[in-house]
């Protein structure tokens, strides 16, 4: 089978990345739990190496999940991290030498050409906010303080001999789990160790709380925007070379279904109807709640970067205002309008529409042709052949 663009798409790169992530996690967990069936390379790899790589493979899998979400949002950093992790997952799969890890190796190798092919499609720059940078710095500082301090005072703690032991104790303390396997030694020397643990506990809990807040806030905002029927800032920023559908009604549904069926076409709906906007948002359809005839909303949804505009408010007067506004903001964009009353066709064309179509008129022609024995598909094609799209 010839390799075509239909097989090598941005969506394929993202799906393959998520598939590699899931396989890496499952293969790693199976190796750690001793469930992996030894493959032909097993005699060449020591058992302790296989166990260690199973553990690191699981961590790599979770890291790959993060890269997949970054790719989904078009971030360049997601492409770089995936490019680094894919060879690592393939290598770890080989070193696990398990039958379960062989699909991981094959899928990792298969994902590389698709990722390289779509390199330029992931061009969105990641610019962390000052709040995110501060939260990250606070988290690193708090964990470093706890780790270095515990290691420096290791003589006053039980079961702390290496820097890994100190890091383990810091994370367990910060998570408030407290297994009890590491604790200050009893006696007079315990005072300073106990005071240090208290200070580390306060710092790390506060840092983790701030970091979680910074990470969860965008997700909460996204859910609120979805409930209110509004696009998030991230969705708006990603709009480019898209189709804008101005208005929403019964006529709009077939338009949205057709746009959704076209692979690689981004689109968004602009409507003042808040109830309709909430329903669209629940279906994961990008929607901006505003009057489509106003300048600010059209500028906000990047009309300048749109490939086409479809005016379908089911109100010819409102369609005319929306077309006038869109044409003023972008003289070169192609505008198509659906007219409800035939006598308004010329008016919408004068307003700036490149093509005006009357769904009721088209439907009437098709029904009459079918009544005289024509097939519905033939009737539709015959009418479309009679339509001059360049008018």
C-alpha positions as CSV (number, residue, x, y, z in Angstrom):
1,X,0.0,0.0,0.0
2,X,1.4,3.4,-1.0
3,X,2.1,5.8,1.9
4,X,-0.1,8.8,1.3
5,X,-0.9,12.0,3.2
6,X,-4.2,10.4,4.3
7,X,-2.1,8.0,6.4
8,X,0.5,10.5,7.6
9,X,-1.4,13.4,9.2
10,X,-1.1,15.4,12.3
11,X,-3.9,13.4,13.9
12,X,-2.0,10.2,13.2
13,X,1.1,11.6,14.9
14,X,-1.0,12.5,18.0
15,X,-2.8,9.1,18.2
16,X,0.5,7.2,17.7
17,X,2.1,9.2,20.5
18,X,-0.8,8.3,22.9
19,X,-0.7,4.7,21.8
20,X,3.1,4.5,22.5
21,X,2.5,6.1,25.9
22,X,-0.1,3.5,26.9
23,X,1.9,0.6,25.7
24,X,5.0,1.8,27.5
25,X,3.1,2.1,30.8
26,X,1.4,-1.3,30.4
27,X,4.7,-3.1,29.3
28,X,6.6,-1.4,32.2
29,X,3.9,-2.4,34.8
30,X,3.9,-6.0,33.4
31,X,7.7,-6.2,33.7
32,X,7.7,-4.8,37.3
33,X,4.9,-7.3,38.3
34,X,6.7,-10.3,36.7
35,X,3.8,-10.8,34.2
36,X,5.9,-10.3,31.1
37,X,6.5,-13.3,28.9
38,X,10.2,-13.6,28.1
39,X,11.0,-13.1,24.4
40,X,14.0,-14.4,22.4
41,X,16.3,-11.5,23.7
42,X,15.6,-12.4,27.3
43,X,18.8,-14.5,27.8
44,X,20.9,-11.5,26.7
45,X,19.5,-9.0,29.3
46,X,20.2,-9.5,33.0
47,X,17.0,-9.7,35.2
48,X,17.9,-6.6,37.3
49,X,18.2,-4.5,34.1
50,X,14.8,-5.7,32.9
51,X,13.3,-4.8,36.2
52,X,14.9,-1.4,36.2
53,X,13.9,-0.6,32.6
54,X,10.4,-1.7,33.4
55,X,10.2,0.9,36.1
56,X,11.8,3.7,34.0
57,X,9.6,2.6,31.0
58,X,6.5,3.3,33.1
59,X,7.8,6.8,33.9
60,X,8.6,7.3,30.3
61,X,5.1,6.3,29.4
62,X,3.6,8.9,31.6
63,X,6.0,11.5,30.2
64,X,4.9,10.5,26.7
65,X,1.3,11.2,27.8
66,X,2.3,14.7,28.6
67,X,4.0,15.0,25.2
68,X,0.8,13.8,23.5
69,X,-1.3,16.5,25.1
70,X,1.3,19.1,24.1
71,X,1.1,17.8,20.5
72,X,-2.7,17.9,20.6
73,X,-2.4,21.6,21.4
74,X,0.1,22.2,18.6
75,X,3.1,23.0,20.9
76,X,6.6,22.8,19.4
77,X,8.0,21.7,22.8
78,X,5.7,18.7,22.5
79,X,7.3,17.7,19.2
80,X,10.8,18.0,20.7
81,X,9.9,16.0,23.8
82,X,8.2,13.3,21.7
83,X,11.2,13.1,19.4
84,X,13.4,12.4,22.4
85,X,11.1,10.0,24.1
86,X,10.3,7.8,21.1
87,X,13.8,6.3,20.7
88,X,13.9,5.9,24.5
89,X,10.7,3.9,24.5
90,X,12.0,1.7,21.7
91,X,15.3,1.1,23.5
92,X,13.5,0.3,26.8
93,X,11.2,-2.1,25.0
94,X,14.2,-3.9,23.6
95,X,15.9,-4.1,27.0
96,X,12.7,-5.4,28.7
97,X,13.0,-8.4,26.2
98,X,9.4,-9.3,26.8
99,X,6.8,-10.4,24.3
100,X,4.6,-7.6,25.5
101,X,7.3,-5.0,24.8
102,X,7.8,-5.9,21.1
103,X,4.6,-4.0,20.0
104,X,6.0,-1.1,21.9
105,X,9.2,-1.2,19.9
106,X,7.4,-1.5,16.6
107,X,4.9,1.3,17.3
108,X,7.7,3.6,18.5
109,X,9.6,3.0,15.3
110,X,6.5,3.5,13.2
111,X,5.7,6.8,14.9
112,X,9.0,8.4,14.0
113,X,8.3,9.0,10.2
114,X,4.9,10.5,11.0
115,X,6.4,12.8,13.6
116,X,9.2,14.0,11.3
117,X,6.7,14.4,8.4
118,X,4.5,16.8,10.4
119,X,7.3,18.7,12.1
120,X,6.3,22.1,10.8
121,X,2.6,21.6,11.8
122,X,3.5,21.8,15.5
123,X,4.6,25.4,15.6
124,X,2.8,26.9,18.6
125,X,5.3,28.4,21.1
126,X,4.8,27.6,24.8
127,X,5.1,30.7,26.9
128,X,4.6,30.0,30.6
129,X,3.0,32.8,32.6
130,X,4.9,34.5,35.4
131,X,2.5,32.6,37.8
132,X,3.5,29.2,36.3
133,X,7.2,30.1,36.4
134,X,6.9,31.2,40.1
135,X,5.0,28.0,41.0
136,X,7.5,25.8,39.3
137,X,10.4,27.6,40.9
138,X,8.8,27.3,44.3
139,X,8.2,23.6,43.9
140,X,11.8,22.9,42.8
141,X,13.2,25.0,45.6
142,X,11.0,23.4,48.3
143,X,11.9,19.8,47.2
144,X,15.6,20.7,46.9
145,X,15.5,22.2,50.4
146,X,14.0,19.1,51.8
147,X,16.3,16.7,49.9
148,X,19.6,18.5,50.6
149,X,18.6,19.2,54.2
150,X,17.7,15.6,54.9
151,X,20.9,14.3,53.4
152,X,23.0,16.8,55.4
153,X,21.3,15.7,58.6
154,X,21.3,12.0,57.6
155,X,23.1,11.1,60.8
156,X,20.1,12.3,62.8
157,X,17.6,10.2,60.7
158,X,17.0,6.5,60.6
159,X,17.3,4.7,57.2
160,X,18.8,7.7,55.3
161,X,22.1,6.9,53.7
162,X,21.9,8.2,50.1
163,X,20.5,11.2,48.3
164,X,17.8,9.0,46.9
165,X,16.7,8.2,50.5
166,X,16.6,11.9,51.3
167,X,14.5,12.6,48.1
168,X,12.2,9.8,49.0
169,X,11.6,11.1,52.5
170,X,11.0,14.6,51.2
171,X,8.4,13.5,48.7
172,X,6.6,11.2,51.2
173,X,6.6,14.0,53.8
174,X,5.3,16.6,51.3
175,X,2.5,14.3,50.2
176,X,1.5,13.9,53.9
177,X,1.6,10.1,53.5
178,X,4.2,9.5,56.2
179,X,5.0,5.7,55.9
180,X,7.1,5.9,59.1
181,X,10.1,4.1,57.8
182,X,12.2,7.3,58.0
183,X,12.1,9.5,61.1
184,X,14.4,11.5,63.4
185,X,16.4,9.4,65.8
186,X,15.3,9.7,69.4
187,X,17.4,11.6,71.9
188,X,18.7,15.1,72.3
189,X,19.9,15.2,68.7
190,X,16.4,14.8,67.4
191,X,15.3,18.5,68.1
192,X,17.0,20.0,65.1
193,X,15.9,17.2,62.9
194,X,12.3,17.6,64.0
195,X,12.4,21.3,63.5
196,X,13.8,20.8,60.0
197,X,11.1,18.3,59.1
198,X,8.4,20.7,60.2
199,X,9.9,23.5,58.1
200,X,10.3,21.2,55.1
201,X,6.7,20.0,55.6
202,X,5.3,23.5,55.5
203,X,7.3,24.6,52.5
204,X,6.6,21.5,50.4
205,X,2.9,21.3,51.2
206,X,2.5,25.0,50.3
207,X,4.6,24.6,47.1
208,X,2.6,21.6,46.0
209,X,-0.7,23.4,46.7
210,X,0.3,26.4,44.6
211,X,1.6,24.2,41.8
212,X,-1.7,22.1,41.7
213,X,-3.7,25.4,41.7
214,X,-1.8,26.7,38.8
215,X,-2.2,23.5,36.9
216,X,-5.8,22.9,37.7
217,X,-7.0,26.5,37.2
218,X,-6.9,26.3,33.3
219,X,-8.8,23.0,33.4
220,X,-11.5,24.5,35.6
221,X,-11.7,27.6,33.4
222,X,-12.1,25.3,30.4
223,X,-15.0,23.4,32.1
224,X,-16.7,26.7,33.1
225,X,-16.3,28.0,29.5
226,X,-17.8,24.8,28.2
227,X,-20.8,25.0,30.7
228,X,-21.4,28.6,29.7
229,X,-21.1,27.9,26.0
230,X,-17.9,29.9,25.4
231,X,-14.6,29.2,23.7
232,X,-11.5,29.1,25.9
233,X,-8.6,31.5,25.1
234,X,-6.6,28.5,24.1
235,X,-9.2,27.4,21.5
236,X,-9.4,31.0,20.1
237,X,-5.6,31.2,19.8
238,X,-5.5,28.0,17.8
239,X,-8.0,29.3,15.2
240,X,-6.3,29.7,11.8
241,X,-7.3,28.9,8.2
242,X,-10.7,28.0,9.6
243,X,-14.3,28.4,8.6
244,X,-16.5,30.8,10.6
245,X,-20.2,29.9,10.8
246,X,-22.2,33.0,11.7
247,X,-25.4,32.1,13.4
248,X,-27.1,28.9,14.5
249,X,-30.4,27.3,13.8
250,X,-31.9,24.2,12.1
251,X,-30.2,25.2,8.9
252,X,-26.8,25.2,10.6
253,X,-26.8,21.6,11.7
254,X,-26.1,20.1,8.2
255,X,-23.4,22.7,7.7
256,X,-21.7,21.6,10.9
257,X,-22.0,18.0,10.1
258,X,-20.4,18.6,6.7
259,X,-17.6,20.6,8.2
260,X,-17.0,17.9,10.9
261,X,-16.8,15.2,8.2
262,X,-14.0,17.1,6.4
263,X,-10.6,16.0,7.7
264,X,-8.3,18.7,8.8
265,X,-10.8,21.6,8.6
266,X,-11.2,23.7,11.7
267,X,-14.3,25.7,12.2
268,X,-16.1,27.8,14.9
269,X,-19.7,29.1,15.4
270,X,-20.5,32.6,16.4
271,X,-24.0,33.0,17.8
272,X,-25.8,35.2,20.4
273,X,-28.0,32.3,21.5
274,X,-26.6,31.3,24.8
275,X,-28.7,28.1,25.0
276,X,-27.6,27.0,21.6
277,X,-24.0,27.9,22.5
278,X,-24.1,25.6,25.6
279,X,-25.5,22.7,23.5
280,X,-22.8,23.1,20.9
281,X,-20.1,23.3,23.6
282,X,-21.4,20.1,25.2
283,X,-20.7,18.5,21.8
284,X,-17.2,19.9,21.7
285,X,-18.0,22.3,18.9
286,X,-16.0,25.5,19.2
287,X,-18.5,28.3,19.8
288,X,-18.2,32.0,20.6
289,X,-21.3,33.6,22.2
290,X,-21.7,37.0,20.6
291,X,-23.6,38.9,17.9
292,X,-22.0,37.9,14.6
293,X,-22.7,41.3,13.1
294,X,-20.4,43.1,15.7
295,X,-16.8,43.9,14.9
296,X,-15.1,42.8,18.2
297,X,-16.4,39.2,18.2
298,X,-15.3,38.7,14.6
299,X,-11.9,40.1,15.3
300,X,-11.6,37.9,18.4
301,X,-12.3,34.7,16.4
302,X,-9.5,35.7,13.9
303,X,-11.6,36.6,10.9
304,X,-8.4,37.8,9.2
305,X,-7.0,34.3,9.2
306,X,-10.3,32.5,8.2
307,X,-10.5,30.7,4.9
308,X,-14.3,31.2,4.5
309,X,-17.3,32.6,6.2
310,X,-20.8,31.0,6.2
311,X,-23.7,33.3,7.1
312,X,-26.6,31.2,8.2
313,X,-28.5,33.1,11.0
314,X,-31.9,32.3,9.4
315,X,-32.6,36.0,9.5
316,X,-31.8,37.7,6.2
317,X,-31.4,41.2,7.7
318,X,-29.0,39.9,10.4
319,X,-27.1,37.9,7.7
320,X,-26.7,41.1,5.7
321,X,-25.3,43.0,8.7
322,X,-22.9,40.1,9.5
323,X,-21.8,39.9,5.8
324,X,-21.2,43.7,5.7
325,X,-19.1,43.5,8.9
326,X,-17.1,40.4,7.7
327,X,-16.4,42.0,4.3
328,X,-15.2,45.2,5.9
329,X,-12.8,43.3,8.2
330,X,-11.5,41.0,5.5
331,X,-12.1,42.1,1.9
332,X,-10.5,38.9,0.6
333,X,-12.3,36.2,2.6
334,X,-14.9,34.1,0.7
335,X,-18.4,34.6,2.1
336,X,-21.3,32.2,1.4
337,X,-24.8,33.0,2.7
338,X,-28.0,31.0,3.1
339,X,-31.0,33.1,2.3
340,X,-34.5,32.3,3.7
341,X,-36.5,34.4,1.3
342,X,-35.7,34.4,-2.5
343,X,-36.3,38.1,-3.0
344,X,-33.3,38.8,-0.7
345,X,-30.7,37.0,-2.8
346,X,-29.5,40.1,-4.6
347,X,-29.5,42.1,-1.3
348,X,-27.1,39.7,0.3
349,X,-24.9,39.7,-2.8
350,X,-24.8,43.5,-2.7
351,X,-23.9,43.2,1.0
352,X,-20.7,41.4,0.0
353,X,-21.6,37.7,-0.2
354,X,-19.7,35.8,-2.9
355,X,-22.4,33.2,-3.2
356,X,-26.0,33.2,-2.0
357,X,-27.9,29.9,-1.8
358,X,-31.6,29.4,-1.1
359,X,-32.0,26.1,0.6
360,X,-35.8,26.2,0.2
361,X,-35.5,26.7,-3.6
362,X,-32.9,23.9,-3.9
363,X,-35.1,21.6,-1.9
364,X,-38.1,22.4,-4.1
365,X,-36.3,21.6,-7.3
366,X,-35.0,18.3,-5.9
367,X,-38.5,17.3,-4.7
368,X,-40.1,18.0,-8.1
369,X,-37.4,16.2,-9.9
370,X,-37.8,13.2,-7.6
371,X,-41.6,13.3,-8.1
372,X,-41.0,12.9,-11.8
373,X,-38.9,9.8,-11.3
374,X,-35.4,11.2,-10.9
375,X,-33.1,9.7,-8.3
376,X,-32.4,12.1,-5.4
377,X,-28.6,11.9,-6.0
378,X,-29.0,12.6,-9.7
379,X,-31.4,15.5,-9.0
380,X,-28.9,17.0,-6.5
381,X,-26.0,16.7,-8.9
382,X,-28.1,18.2,-11.8
383,X,-29.0,21.2,-9.7
384,X,-25.4,21.7,-8.6
385,X,-24.2,21.6,-12.2
386,X,-26.6,24.4,-13.0
387,X,-25.2,26.6,-10.2
388,X,-22.4,29.0,-11.2
389,X,-20.2,29.1,-8.1
390,X,-18.3,32.1,-9.5
391,X,-21.4,34.4,-9.5
